Amino acid sequence: MTSVVIHGAAGRMGIRILSLLLQNKKFRLLGAVERAGHPMAGKDAGEIAGLEKAGVPITERFPPRPSKGTVCIDFSSPEAALETLKWAEETRVPVVIGTTGFSADQARRISAAAERLPVVFSPNMSIGVNVMFKILKESASVLGLDYDMEVIESHHRLKKDAPSGTALKIARILAESIGEKLESVAVYHREGMIGERKKKEIGIQSIRAGDIVGEHTVYFAGPGERLEITHRATNRENFAQGALVAAAWVEGKPPGLYDMQAVLGL
């Protein structure tokens, strides 16, 4: 049985993970952590997930001495996730990070932590999205520069970062397929007399509206035809389930930086 500490436990994703975890006999909830002053602090984790009492309250601190076989799942914020890493390094607890919006410096901090403990770091825990990554890599390798590539992502109005971490991952896959770094070819905004589209340009556009859980579409547009590859999430359960799959997988792994492609054997 894998013991799990969830950081960001009272957030949208945290509650979904709590709900699935508490109903799965392969896992045991060891801790449910939230930021200082969170209105759910002190409440029972099971109750906020819409279930019976779990006997684990929402707290503002990580467990000081986690038991062997513990994994931490983090869906918090970039700044808070770094606190997760600090605790994990001190306690040697493997970490699954689904949080997005990290700066380059923060991402390097994650890579440094992975030299000392196993870290699964993925912008999207969905199994379907990670299959999509594989399909896109193969498609882009075949179509290459003969087809213009565009990424459009849509999320709910409360999402704080843009583009989404998933969209950036997709764009990096496309850029690598044409031998470029994303920073050299990404276009995030178009307005006015912008001139003709550049050959290696990869457009990345964001939509924020309503309660859209998450949609990502990639266009490969060539002469006389267009290939569209789309993933639509209709609820957050697929992300939560993927996080639990990653937590079970990473337990006992050697230090290193892993992604969901490694978890799923893709």
Backbone bond lengths (Angstrom), bond angles and torsions (degrees), N, CA, C in turn:
res aa  C-N    CA-C-N  psi(-1)  N-CA   C-N-CA  omega(-1)  CA-C   N-CA-C  phi
1 M - - - 1.472 - - 1.524 109.48 -
2 T 1.315 116.03 133.41 1.461 121.67 -179.76 1.524 109.77 -94.84
3 S 1.325 116.44 125.75 1.465 121.08 174.75 1.530 108.25 -86.25
4 V 1.324 116.31 138.42 1.459 120.62 -174.44 1.515 111.52 -128.53
5 V 1.327 114.94 135.07 1.460 122.64 168.95 1.521 106.72 -108.93
6 I 1.323 117.23 128.31 1.468 120.92 179.64 1.521 109.22 -108.71
7 H 1.330 116.84 123.06 1.461 121.38 174.77 1.525 108.00 -103.27
8 G 1.332 115.56 125.69 1.459 120.59 -169.98 1.522 109.44 92.57
9 A 1.330 115.38 29.84 1.463 121.78 -170.42 1.525 114.29 -64.01
10 A 1.324 117.77 -26.75 1.463 120.16 -177.73 1.525 112.95 -98.13
11 G 1.334 117.61 6.25 1.456 121.20 176.81 1.523 111.09 -81.53
12 R 1.326 116.14 178.83 1.461 119.84 -178.17 1.528 111.81 -58.45
13 M 1.328 116.80 -46.12 1.450 119.97 179.53 1.523 111.40 -74.46
14 G 1.321 116.55 -39.81 1.453 120.58 -179.15 1.515 112.54 -57.39
15 I 1.308 117.17 -42.46 1.465 121.43 -179.43 1.525 110.64 -65.63
16 R 1.337 117.22 -39.72 1.466 119.36 178.12 1.534 110.73 -65.08
17 I 1.339 116.84 -40.66 1.470 119.80 178.44 1.517 110.11 -65.18
18 L 1.328 116.96 -42.86 1.462 120.57 176.93 1.521 111.21 -56.14
19 S 1.312 116.21 -46.80 1.457 120.70 -177.02 1.529 111.68 -60.24
20 L 1.336 117.00 -47.04 1.464 120.42 -179.92 1.524 111.76 -68.95
21 L 1.328 116.39 -42.06 1.461 120.79 -177.05 1.528 111.44 -63.21
22 L 1.328 116.38 -44.81 1.467 120.06 -176.46 1.524 112.85 -68.74
23 Q 1.327 116.37 -14.95 1.468 120.07 178.00 1.527 112.41 -103.93
24 N 1.338 116.42 7.48 1.453 121.86 -177.95 1.532 108.97 -115.77
25 K 1.310 116.90 117.95 1.464 121.35 -175.10 1.525 113.24 -72.39
26 K 1.337 117.20 -6.38 1.464 120.08 178.02 1.529 111.88 -82.05
27 F 1.342 116.33 -8.84 1.463 120.79 -176.95 1.524 111.15 -126.37
28 R 1.331 113.73 153.57 1.467 120.77 173.64 1.520 108.07 -129.68
29 L 1.324 117.11 130.11 1.458 120.77 178.60 1.521 109.51 -79.70
30 L 1.331 115.62 115.97 1.467 120.84 -180.00 1.522 111.63 -96.10
31 G 1.335 116.96 -33.74 1.463 119.85 -178.13 1.511 111.28 -158.48
32 A 1.336 115.27 149.02 1.468 122.24 177.57 1.519 106.75 -132.59
33 V 1.331 116.45 109.07 1.467 122.16 -169.19 1.525 111.43 -112.28
34 E 1.314 115.36 140.51 1.462 121.95 175.18 1.523 109.79 -136.59
35 R 1.328 115.07 169.65 1.463 120.12 -178.60 1.533 110.41 -66.70
36 A 1.325 115.84 159.02 1.461 121.33 178.62 1.523 110.28 -60.49
37 G 1.311 115.52 134.63 1.461 120.67 178.00 1.513 114.81 82.02
38 H 1.311 117.81 7.14 1.468 119.97 -179.54 1.538 109.78 -64.32
39 P 1.325 118.31 137.25 1.473 120.56 -176.91 1.527 114.37 -63.41
40 M 1.327 117.51 -19.29 1.466 120.08 179.38 1.525 112.83 -89.26
41 A 1.329 117.78 -4.11 1.464 121.19 -179.15 1.524 110.09 -56.55
42 G 1.331 115.76 132.72 1.454 121.61 179.85 1.512 114.10 93.89
43 K 1.319 117.59 -19.37 1.469 120.91 179.43 1.526 110.04 -78.48
44 D 1.320 116.43 154.83 1.451 120.98 -179.64 1.531 110.64 -73.09
45 A 1.336 116.29 134.73 1.464 121.25 -176.32 1.528 111.64 -62.50
46 G 1.323 116.87 -37.46 1.453 119.62 179.14 1.510 112.37 -65.08
47 E 1.305 116.27 -40.80 1.466 120.22 -178.39 1.514 111.97 -67.06
48 I 1.337 118.33 -39.90 1.471 117.94 -179.65 1.530 111.39 -71.02
49 A 1.349 116.17 -17.65 1.463 120.47 175.96 1.523 111.69 -89.07
50 G 1.341 116.58 2.98 1.458 120.69 178.94 1.513 113.87 81.20
51 L 1.337 116.87 20.18 1.456 122.07 -179.73 1.519 110.27 -118.38
52 E 1.328 116.76 -175.83 1.464 119.23 176.27 1.518 109.99 -73.38
53 K 1.320 116.71 167.59 1.464 120.66 -177.11 1.521 111.40 -57.38
54 A 1.342 115.04 136.67 1.458 120.71 179.78 1.520 112.02 -100.22
55 G 1.335 116.85 -12.04 1.454 120.34 -177.56 1.515 113.20 77.13
56 V 1.324 116.67 13.59 1.470 122.01 178.29 1.520 107.94 -124.56
57 P 1.335 118.14 112.72 1.461 119.51 -179.79 1.521 112.60 -81.76
58 I 1.331 116.23 156.92 1.461 121.05 170.51 1.520 107.42 -73.00
59 T 1.330 116.71 122.88 1.461 120.85 -177.43 1.525 110.59 -121.12
60 E 1.322 115.55 170.76 1.455 121.43 179.37 1.528 111.88 -102.43
61 R 1.337 116.61 4.17 1.463 120.57 -178.79 1.519 111.03 -135.05
62 F 1.322 115.20 150.18 1.450 120.95 175.74 1.527 110.65 -74.52
63 P 1.328 118.02 153.86 1.467 120.35 175.71 1.525 110.10 -59.24
64 P 1.335 118.94 131.69 1.467 120.44 -175.98 1.517 113.91 -69.48
65 R 1.340 117.46 -32.44 1.461 121.27 -177.53 1.531 109.19 -135.47
66 P 1.322 117.67 77.97 1.464 120.12 -178.92 1.523 111.27 -65.40
67 S 1.319 116.47 147.51 1.455 121.38 -179.45 1.523 111.05 -71.89
68 K 1.326 116.24 161.92 1.452 121.08 177.10 1.531 108.96 -62.96
69 G 1.328 116.24 142.27 1.456 119.71 -178.47 1.511 113.49 87.16
70 T 1.336 116.94 17.91 1.468 121.85 179.72 1.521 110.70 -92.58
71 V 1.329 115.66 141.17 1.462 122.96 175.05 1.516 107.83 -128.99
72 C 1.331 117.57 143.30 1.463 121.73 176.90 1.518 109.84 -106.84
73 I 1.335 116.25 131.86 1.463 122.62 173.92 1.525 107.85 -107.75
74 D 1.323 116.62 124.43 1.462 121.00 -176.69 1.530 111.67 -114.78
75 F 1.324 115.56 116.29 1.463 123.20 168.95 1.520 106.14 -130.46
76 S 1.324 116.80 73.57 1.462 120.99 -174.84 1.527 109.96 -119.57
77 S 1.314 116.53 -107.41 1.463 123.46 176.33 1.526 106.54 -142.90
78 P 1.335 118.26 161.63 1.468 118.71 -179.02 1.528 113.46 -53.99
79 E 1.321 116.98 -44.55 1.465 120.28 -179.01 1.528 110.84 -65.97
80 A 1.341 116.32 -43.85 1.460 120.25 -179.22 1.522 111.43 -67.68
81 A 1.328 117.39 -34.16 1.462 120.69 179.70 1.522 111.72 -63.16
82 L 1.327 117.04 -30.66 1.462 119.59 176.89 1.525 110.89 -67.70
83 E 1.329 117.06 -30.42 1.464 120.63 174.28 1.529 109.82 -68.67
84 T 1.328 116.38 -36.72 1.460 120.51 174.72 1.522 110.04 -58.33
85 L 1.329 116.44 -46.49 1.464 120.66 -179.20 1.523 111.76 -62.37
86 K 1.328 116.01 -39.83 1.467 119.51 179.40 1.522 110.77 -60.61
87 W 1.332 116.34 -46.26 1.472 120.95 178.00 1.525 110.86 -64.91
88 A 1.329 116.63 -42.38 1.458 120.90 -177.90 1.525 111.45 -63.85
89 E 1.325 117.14 -38.46 1.462 120.12 178.07 1.520 111.02 -66.03
90 E 1.324 116.29 -36.95 1.467 120.34 179.73 1.524 111.92 -69.61
91 T 1.317 116.89 -33.85 1.466 121.79 -175.04 1.527 113.66 -105.08
92 R 1.360 116.68 -4.76 1.467 123.42 -179.24 1.528 111.34 60.48
93 V 1.314 116.40 41.44 1.456 122.26 178.04 1.530 109.73 -96.54
94 P 1.334 118.89 126.75 1.473 120.74 175.48 1.532 110.39 -61.49
95 V 1.335 115.83 151.42 1.462 120.33 -175.23 1.528 110.87 -128.65
96 V 1.331 115.02 140.38 1.460 122.48 170.82 1.526 106.64 -114.10
97 I 1.327 117.28 117.14 1.464 121.39 -176.04 1.524 109.67 -111.17
98 G 1.337 115.55 115.53 1.454 121.83 175.27 1.516 112.17 -107.95
99 T 1.328 116.02 -3.04 1.465 122.25 177.94 1.525 109.67 -63.06
100 T 1.335 117.97 145.18 1.461 122.20 178.11 1.530 110.22 -123.98
101 G 1.320 116.32 175.85 1.463 121.37 177.18 1.515 114.46 91.05
102 F 1.331 118.09 16.68 1.456 121.39 -178.50 1.529 111.60 -72.02
103 S 1.334 115.55 143.23 1.461 120.58 172.33 1.520 108.10 -77.75
104 A 1.330 116.41 171.24 1.468 120.27 178.84 1.524 111.03 -61.36
105 D 1.331 117.16 -39.93 1.468 120.90 179.07 1.524 110.92 -65.15
106 Q 1.329 116.18 -41.27 1.465 119.89 179.50 1.521 111.23 -66.58
107 A 1.328 116.66 -38.32 1.468 120.47 177.55 1.529 110.64 -63.67
108 R 1.330 116.31 -36.88 1.464 119.38 177.29 1.527 111.08 -66.63
109 R 1.312 116.46 -32.54 1.463 120.29 176.89 1.536 110.64 -64.62
110 I 1.317 116.39 -37.70 1.461 120.61 176.66 1.525 110.32 -64.98
111 S 1.329 116.28 -43.90 1.463 120.55 179.03 1.529 111.20 -61.73
112 A 1.335 116.31 -38.55 1.466 120.06 179.03 1.526 110.88 -65.74
113 A 1.325 117.02 -40.63 1.463 121.20 178.86 1.522 110.62 -63.72
114 A 1.329 116.21 -34.35 1.464 120.82 -178.15 1.521 112.59 -69.54
115 E 1.318 117.65 -10.29 1.457 120.10 173.92 1.524 111.00 -75.97
116 R 1.352 115.95 -15.64 1.459 120.58 -176.53 1.524 113.91 -116.23
117 L 1.321 117.64 -16.14 1.456 120.61 179.50 1.522 109.81 -153.80
118 P 1.332 118.48 158.15 1.461 120.15 179.10 1.521 111.48 -73.36
119 V 1.335 116.34 130.39 1.460 122.34 -179.21 1.523 109.32 -131.65
120 V 1.323 116.87 122.81 1.459 121.05 169.90 1.519 106.45 -95.97
121 F 1.320 116.20 116.53 1.463 121.99 -176.61 1.515 107.88 -123.32
122 S 1.317 116.76 111.18 1.460 120.21 -177.17 1.516 110.01 -142.77
123 P 1.330 118.17 135.18 1.458 120.46 178.70 1.516 112.76 -72.44
124 N 1.335 116.80 -12.77 1.458 120.27 -179.54 1.522 108.94 -152.34
125 M 1.327 115.90 119.76 1.452 121.14 -177.61 1.531 112.99 -88.05
126 S 1.303 117.56 -2.96 1.461 121.61 -178.86 1.531 111.15 -63.40
127 I 1.315 116.73 132.71 1.455 120.61 177.53 1.527 109.85 -64.76
128 G 1.340 116.50 -41.77 1.465 120.44 179.99 1.511 112.91 -61.52
129 V 1.327 117.15 -41.97 1.464 120.64 179.28 1.522 110.80 -64.16
130 N 1.315 117.04 -38.45 1.460 119.08 -178.69 1.525 112.25 -72.14
131 V 1.333 117.07 -29.05 1.466 119.67 169.58 1.529 109.28 -66.95
132 M 1.343 115.98 -38.08 1.463 121.00 177.32 1.528 110.74 -59.64
133 F 1.337 117.52 -42.08 1.467 120.72 177.85 1.528 110.63 -54.76
134 K 1.323 116.06 -44.33 1.469 120.51 -178.65 1.527 110.81 -65.10
135 I 1.340 116.17 -43.55 1.461 120.74 179.15 1.528 110.68 -62.49
136 L 1.338 116.63 -41.66 1.465 120.51 -179.27 1.524 111.80 -64.95
137 K 1.313 116.54 -39.75 1.465 120.00 179.04 1.518 110.38 -61.03
138 E 1.332 116.16 -44.23 1.457 120.19 -179.70 1.530 111.12 -68.58
139 S 1.340 116.63 -41.25 1.466 120.52 -179.00 1.525 111.17 -64.95
140 A 1.349 115.96 -45.27 1.459 120.14 -178.54 1.526 111.47 -65.32
141 S 1.330 116.73 -33.87 1.462 120.03 179.17 1.519 111.33 -65.67
142 V 1.340 116.28 -33.80 1.466 120.70 -179.88 1.531 111.00 -79.63
143 L 1.349 116.86 -45.46 1.465 120.95 -173.20 1.523 112.80 -80.18
144 G 1.348 116.04 -37.66 1.462 121.42 175.10 1.512 115.18 52.06
145 L 1.323 115.77 -141.89 1.464 121.99 -174.10 1.525 113.63 -77.14
146 D 1.324 117.17 -4.70 1.460 119.45 177.90 1.531 111.88 -75.83
147 Y 1.324 116.53 -11.96 1.462 121.79 -178.26 1.528 109.71 -127.14
148 D 1.335 115.61 133.99 1.465 120.21 174.88 1.526 108.78 -73.94
149 M 1.336 115.82 140.20 1.460 120.28 -176.09 1.528 110.28 -118.32
150 E 1.318 115.96 128.11 1.458 122.96 -179.67 1.524 109.93 -133.23
151 V 1.332 115.81 143.61 1.470 121.84 178.44 1.521 108.82 -120.97
152 I 1.327 116.93 127.69 1.461 121.56 175.86 1.524 108.53 -123.49
153 E 1.324 116.71 125.68 1.467 120.15 178.79 1.520 110.56 -123.17
154 S 1.331 115.87 143.37 1.466 122.17 -179.49 1.522 109.91 -129.02
155 H 1.343 115.76 133.70 1.456 121.02 177.89 1.528 110.32 -142.95
156 H 1.308 114.84 171.62 1.467 122.22 -179.27 1.524 111.67 -64.46
157 R 1.288 115.88 160.00 1.459 122.42 -173.29 1.526 113.11 -68.06
158 L 1.336 118.66 -14.15 1.462 121.24 -177.98 1.534 113.34 -91.78
159 K 1.323 117.09 -7.94 1.466 119.05 -178.49 1.521 109.72 -65.28
160 K 1.335 116.24 134.20 1.459 120.68 -170.98 1.528 113.92 -90.90
161 D 1.333 118.06 -30.35 1.466 119.36 -175.72 1.526 111.25 -104.18
162 A 1.310 115.84 149.72 1.458 122.27 177.26 1.529 108.60 -151.77
163 P 1.316 119.12 139.54 1.461 125.81 -8.27 1.534 111.24 -64.25
164 S 1.308 115.93 167.20 1.458 120.09 178.12 1.524 109.95 -65.00
165 G 1.322 115.23 156.04 1.459 119.17 176.90 1.515 112.00 -60.03
166 T 1.326 115.83 -34.00 1.461 120.01 178.70 1.519 111.27 -66.32
167 A 1.343 116.60 -42.63 1.464 120.29 178.82 1.525 110.90 -62.11
168 L 1.323 117.05 -40.13 1.463 120.16 178.57 1.526 111.40 -66.31
169 K 1.327 116.29 -38.61 1.470 120.22 176.39 1.526 109.88 -62.10
170 I 1.336 116.36 -45.28 1.465 120.58 178.32 1.524 110.47 -59.19
171 A 1.332 116.05 -47.27 1.465 120.19 -177.79 1.524 111.34 -62.77
172 R 1.323 117.78 -35.90 1.466 120.31 177.55 1.527 110.95 -65.97
173 I 1.332 116.11 -39.07 1.462 119.83 176.90 1.522 110.32 -60.55
174 L 1.330 116.22 -43.58 1.471 120.53 179.87 1.523 111.05 -65.91
175 A 1.343 116.19 -43.66 1.468 119.77 -179.41 1.526 111.47 -62.15
176 E 1.327 116.30 -43.06 1.461 120.19 -179.99 1.521 111.28 -63.07
177 S 1.339 116.08 -30.18 1.463 119.63 -178.14 1.526 112.07 -68.33
178 I 1.336 116.76 -21.81 1.466 119.75 177.67 1.533 111.04 -109.94
179 G 1.332 115.37 15.78 1.455 120.47 174.68 1.506 115.04 72.90
180 E 1.331 116.62 29.35 1.462 120.94 -178.37 1.527 111.47 -123.68
181 K 1.336 115.46 158.91 1.460 120.94 169.78 1.521 108.12 -88.54
182 L 1.321 116.33 142.26 1.456 120.42 -176.51 1.520 111.52 -56.23
183 E 1.331 117.30 -38.83 1.463 121.34 -177.42 1.525 112.45 -59.49
184 S 1.326 116.84 -23.97 1.467 121.15 -177.29 1.526 113.16 -86.82
185 V 1.347 117.04 -21.28 1.470 119.21 -171.82 1.530 114.08 -123.84
186 A 1.328 118.24 -8.23 1.468 120.59 -176.27 1.521 111.69 -72.52
187 V 1.330 116.07 138.97 1.460 123.21 174.28 1.527 107.25 -128.03
188 Y 1.335 115.79 116.50 1.465 120.70 -175.18 1.530 113.27 -102.27
189 H 1.327 116.85 -9.93 1.462 118.91 -174.93 1.522 109.94 -150.53
190 R 1.314 116.40 135.21 1.460 121.11 175.51 1.523 109.02 -132.97
191 E 1.320 115.40 129.12 1.473 119.93 179.32 1.521 109.00 -160.53
192 G 1.332 116.78 141.21 1.459 120.82 176.71 1.511 113.21 76.80
193 M 1.327 115.99 -158.07 1.468 122.53 -178.51 1.530 109.20 -80.31
194 I 1.315 115.38 85.09 1.460 119.63 -174.34 1.522 113.58 -89.27
195 G 1.334 116.74 -9.65 1.456 119.72 179.89 1.517 112.50 81.30
196 E 1.295 115.42 -178.84 1.461 121.68 -176.85 1.528 111.34 -67.12
197 R 1.313 114.75 145.01 1.464 120.74 179.12 1.535 110.12 -63.72
198 K 1.323 116.08 134.02 1.457 120.79 179.69 1.531 110.10 -75.17
199 K 1.310 115.55 152.58 1.459 122.05 -174.29 1.528 112.53 -58.32
200 K 1.319 117.79 -44.30 1.464 121.13 -174.49 1.536 113.25 -98.31
201 E 1.296 116.77 10.19 1.463 121.42 -176.74 1.532 111.75 -65.16
202 I 1.328 116.51 135.48 1.464 121.77 172.66 1.523 108.11 -121.68
203 G 1.310 116.40 111.12 1.458 121.02 -179.34 1.522 111.41 -82.12
204 I 1.327 116.45 139.35 1.467 122.14 178.32 1.522 107.36 -133.08
205 Q 1.307 116.70 111.29 1.459 121.40 -175.10 1.527 110.45 -119.77
206 S 1.336 116.16 143.74 1.464 121.67 -176.24 1.520 111.71 -119.01
207 I 1.326 115.52 139.16 1.463 123.18 174.11 1.517 107.94 -120.12
208 R 1.329 116.71 133.08 1.462 122.12 176.19 1.525 107.53 -125.29
209 A 1.345 116.19 115.07 1.462 118.62 -175.28 1.525 111.27 -161.09
210 G 1.316 115.60 138.04 1.456 121.90 171.18 1.511 114.13 52.35
211 D 1.332 115.17 -133.89 1.465 120.36 -176.24 1.527 111.88 -116.76
212 I 1.341 116.65 31.01 1.467 120.35 179.27 1.528 109.35 -58.61
213 V 1.319 117.37 122.48 1.465 120.91 -178.81 1.522 110.62 -69.45
214 G 1.320 116.72 -46.98 1.462 120.03 178.72 1.520 111.29 168.74
215 E 1.323 116.50 125.07 1.459 122.10 176.58 1.527 109.10 -136.36
216 H 1.323 115.86 137.57 1.467 121.25 178.08 1.517 108.88 -135.43
217 T 1.324 116.09 125.02 1.458 122.07 178.08 1.519 109.47 -125.37
218 V 1.320 115.98 134.69 1.463 121.99 175.79 1.523 108.07 -115.86
219 Y 1.331 114.91 129.31 1.464 121.78 176.94 1.519 109.19 -102.65
220 F 1.328 115.77 130.64 1.460 122.34 166.05 1.523 104.72 -113.44
221 A 1.327 117.48 103.92 1.467 121.27 -174.26 1.519 110.42 -110.32
222 G 1.326 114.88 118.09 1.458 120.13 -179.79 1.511 110.97 -125.14
223 P 1.312 117.89 -173.13 1.464 121.64 -179.28 1.531 111.46 -64.57
224 G 1.325 116.03 113.66 1.455 121.17 174.67 1.507 116.19 78.46
225 E 1.345 118.60 4.60 1.462 119.59 178.73 1.526 111.13 -159.06
226 R 1.326 114.65 160.41 1.465 120.51 178.46 1.531 108.60 -143.32
227 L 1.315 115.84 128.50 1.454 122.04 175.18 1.525 108.07 -102.26
228 E 1.330 117.41 127.94 1.460 122.31 177.92 1.526 108.99 -119.39
229 I 1.319 115.98 129.71 1.465 121.86 176.83 1.522 107.46 -120.72
230 T 1.330 117.16 121.21 1.461 121.97 -172.33 1.523 111.84 -129.07
231 H 1.324 115.09 140.41 1.470 121.64 168.44 1.513 107.96 -122.23
232 R 1.324 116.31 129.99 1.461 121.61 176.88 1.521 109.61 -122.21
233 A 1.305 116.26 126.56 1.464 121.28 173.60 1.527 108.39 -96.71
234 T 1.326 116.85 126.55 1.462 120.23 -178.72 1.527 112.31 -98.07
235 N 1.333 116.69 -14.02 1.462 121.17 171.45 1.526 108.09 -157.76
236 R 1.321 117.15 177.95 1.461 121.12 -174.28 1.523 113.22 -91.75
237 E 1.320 116.93 0.26 1.463 119.19 -175.56 1.529 112.14 -64.14
238 N 1.349 116.93 -35.11 1.462 118.78 -179.58 1.527 111.66 -65.26
239 F 1.341 117.13 -36.24 1.467 120.08 176.84 1.530 110.73 -67.41
240 A 1.347 115.21 -42.83 1.463 120.35 -179.63 1.527 111.17 -64.28
241 Q 1.323 116.73 -42.33 1.455 120.40 179.31 1.526 110.34 -63.95
242 G 1.319 116.73 -40.61 1.455 120.18 177.96 1.524 112.21 -62.78
243 A 1.340 116.45 -37.86 1.465 120.44 178.52 1.526 111.19 -63.41
244 L 1.325 116.78 -38.53 1.460 120.21 178.26 1.527 111.18 -69.84
245 V 1.330 117.05 -38.33 1.463 120.60 175.33 1.534 109.77 -59.78
246 A 1.329 116.54 -42.58 1.469 121.33 179.14 1.524 111.06 -65.72
247 A 1.340 117.04 -39.48 1.468 120.77 -179.51 1.522 110.89 -64.01
248 A 1.326 117.08 -43.01 1.463 120.21 178.96 1.528 110.57 -66.52
249 W 1.331 117.16 -35.30 1.462 121.83 -177.05 1.526 112.29 -72.67
250 V 1.321 117.70 -40.49 1.465 120.99 -171.16 1.523 113.19 -76.73
251 E 1.324 117.18 -19.53 1.465 119.79 179.75 1.529 109.72 -60.30
252 G 1.321 115.83 126.01 1.457 120.70 178.23 1.513 115.25 86.14
253 K 1.342 117.84 -3.19 1.456 120.45 179.28 1.530 110.09 -75.89
254 P 1.339 118.34 154.12 1.465 120.90 176.54 1.523 110.28 -71.74
255 P 1.336 117.97 163.30 1.461 120.39 176.63 1.516 111.24 -53.65
256 G 1.328 115.33 143.66 1.455 119.92 -180.00 1.512 110.32 161.60
257 L 1.323 115.51 162.29 1.459 121.73 177.97 1.524 108.10 -101.06
258 Y 1.326 116.12 113.81 1.457 122.44 -176.74 1.531 110.12 -113.76
259 D 1.326 115.85 160.10 1.456 120.45 172.80 1.527 109.40 -126.80
260 M 1.333 117.16 -179.49 1.457 119.78 -178.20 1.515 112.01 -69.27
261 Q 1.319 117.80 -21.93 1.450 119.81 174.55 1.540 109.63 -61.83
262 A 1.333 115.96 -41.22 1.471 120.12 177.60 1.528 110.71 -68.14
263 V 1.324 116.37 -42.29 1.465 121.31 -179.73 1.529 110.76 -58.87
264 L 1.341 116.18 -42.57 1.466 121.25 -175.53 1.522 113.77 -89.63
265 G 1.343 115.84 -2.51 1.457 119.11 179.99 1.510 113.90 71.37
266 L 1.338 116.19 30.84 1.472 121.29 -178.86 1.530 111.51 -95.31
